[in-house]
Amino acid sequence: MGRRRQTAVYSPGGCGCGLLLLPVIAVSIGVMFALAGLAAAALVLLIVAIGVTIWLYRNREQRRADGKTNVGWIAFLVIAYLLSISYLAFFILLLVSTFTGESVTVG
């Protein structure tokens, strides 16, 4: 009689470690999409801020003649530029460190 060959069944990762890491991988993917969404929102905010800046510049004489002030618009622009540029810089540094594997620091 011939010997029967037995095949071994292996789980992913050898010991089931891959199964244990599935929740961590799922959370990581969710965080990635959240950060990408924040970066997209920051980019939209930057585009809106640039549009408002151009609009205020083109209508400055008319607004001055009407006696309107730009205090509210200036406050909006300062906040919009600070939020969008700082987050986009953070996101770019995060991408650089992700793809190069090096820690990126400023300063």
C-alpha positions as CSV (number, residue, x, y, z in Angstrom):
1,M,0.0,0.0,0.0
2,G,1.1,3.5,-0.9
3,R,1.6,6.1,1.7
4,R,-1.0,8.8,1.7
5,R,0.3,12.4,1.6
6,Q,-1.2,14.7,4.1
7,T,-1.5,18.4,3.2
8,A,-1.2,21.0,5.9
9,V,-3.6,23.9,6.2
10,Y,-2.1,27.2,7.2
11,S,-3.9,30.3,8.4
12,P,-3.0,33.8,7.2
13,G,0.0,34.9,9.2
14,G,0.7,31.4,10.3
15,C,-0.8,31.9,13.7
16,G,-3.9,33.9,13.0
17,C,-2.1,37.2,13.6
18,G,-3.5,38.5,10.3
19,L,-7.0,38.0,11.7
20,L,-6.1,39.8,14.9
21,L,-4.8,42.8,12.9
22,L,-8.0,43.2,10.8
23,P,-9.6,45.7,13.2
24,V,-6.4,47.7,13.2
25,I,-6.2,47.7,9.5
26,A,-9.9,48.8,9.2
27,V,-9.4,51.7,11.6
28,S,-6.2,52.7,9.7
29,I,-8.1,52.8,6.5
30,G,-10.9,54.9,8.1
31,V,-8.4,57.3,9.5
32,M,-6.8,57.6,6.1
33,F,-10.1,58.5,4.5
34,A,-10.9,61.0,7.3
35,L,-7.5,62.8,6.8
36,A,-8.0,62.8,3.0
37,G,-11.5,64.3,3.5
38,L,-10.1,67.0,5.8
39,A,-7.4,67.8,3.2
40,A,-10.1,68.1,0.5
41,A,-12.1,70.4,2.8
42,A,-9.0,72.5,3.5
43,L,-8.3,72.8,-0.2
44,V,-11.9,73.9,-0.9
45,L,-11.6,76.4,2.0
46,L,-8.4,77.8,0.4
47,I,-10.0,78.2,-3.0
48,V,-13.0,80.0,-1.4
49,A,-10.6,82.3,0.5
50,I,-8.8,83.1,-2.7
51,G,-12.1,83.8,-4.4
52,V,-13.3,86.1,-1.6
53,T,-9.9,87.9,-1.6
54,I,-10.3,88.6,-5.4
55,W,-13.9,89.7,-5.0
56,L,-13.0,92.1,-2.2
57,Y,-10.1,93.5,-4.2
58,R,-12.3,94.1,-7.3
59,N,-15.2,95.7,-5.4
60,R,-13.1,97.8,-2.9
61,E,-14.0,101.1,-4.5
62,Q,-17.7,100.4,-4.6
63,R,-17.7,99.1,-1.0
64,R,-15.8,102.2,0.1
65,A,-18.3,104.4,-1.7
66,D,-21.2,102.6,-0.1
67,G,-19.6,103.0,3.4
68,K,-19.3,99.3,4.0
69,T,-16.5,97.9,6.1
70,N,-14.5,94.8,5.4
71,V,-13.9,93.8,9.1
72,G,-16.0,90.6,8.9
73,W,-14.5,89.6,5.6
74,I,-11.0,90.2,6.8
75,A,-11.6,88.1,10.0
76,F,-13.1,85.3,7.8
77,L,-10.1,85.4,5.4
78,V,-7.5,85.3,8.2
79,I,-9.2,82.3,9.8
80,A,-9.7,80.6,6.4
81,Y,-6.1,81.1,5.3
82,L,-4.7,79.9,8.7
83,L,-6.8,76.8,8.8
84,S,-6.4,75.8,5.2
85,I,-2.7,76.5,4.8
86,S,-1.6,75.0,8.1
87,Y,-3.6,71.8,7.5
88,L,-2.5,71.4,3.9
89,A,1.1,71.8,5.1
90,F,0.5,69.1,7.7
91,F,-1.1,66.8,5.1
92,I,1.8,67.3,2.7
93,L,4.3,66.5,5.4
94,L,2.3,63.4,6.3
95,L,2.3,62.2,2.7
96,V,6.1,62.8,2.4
97,S,6.8,60.9,5.6
98,T,4.4,58.1,4.5
99,F,6.0,57.6,1.1
100,T,9.7,58.1,2.1
101,G,9.5,56.3,5.4
102,E,11.4,59.1,7.0
103,S,10.2,61.3,9.9
104,V,9.6,64.8,8.6
105,T,10.0,67.7,11.0
106,V,9.8,71.4,10.6
107,G,12.4,73.7,12.2
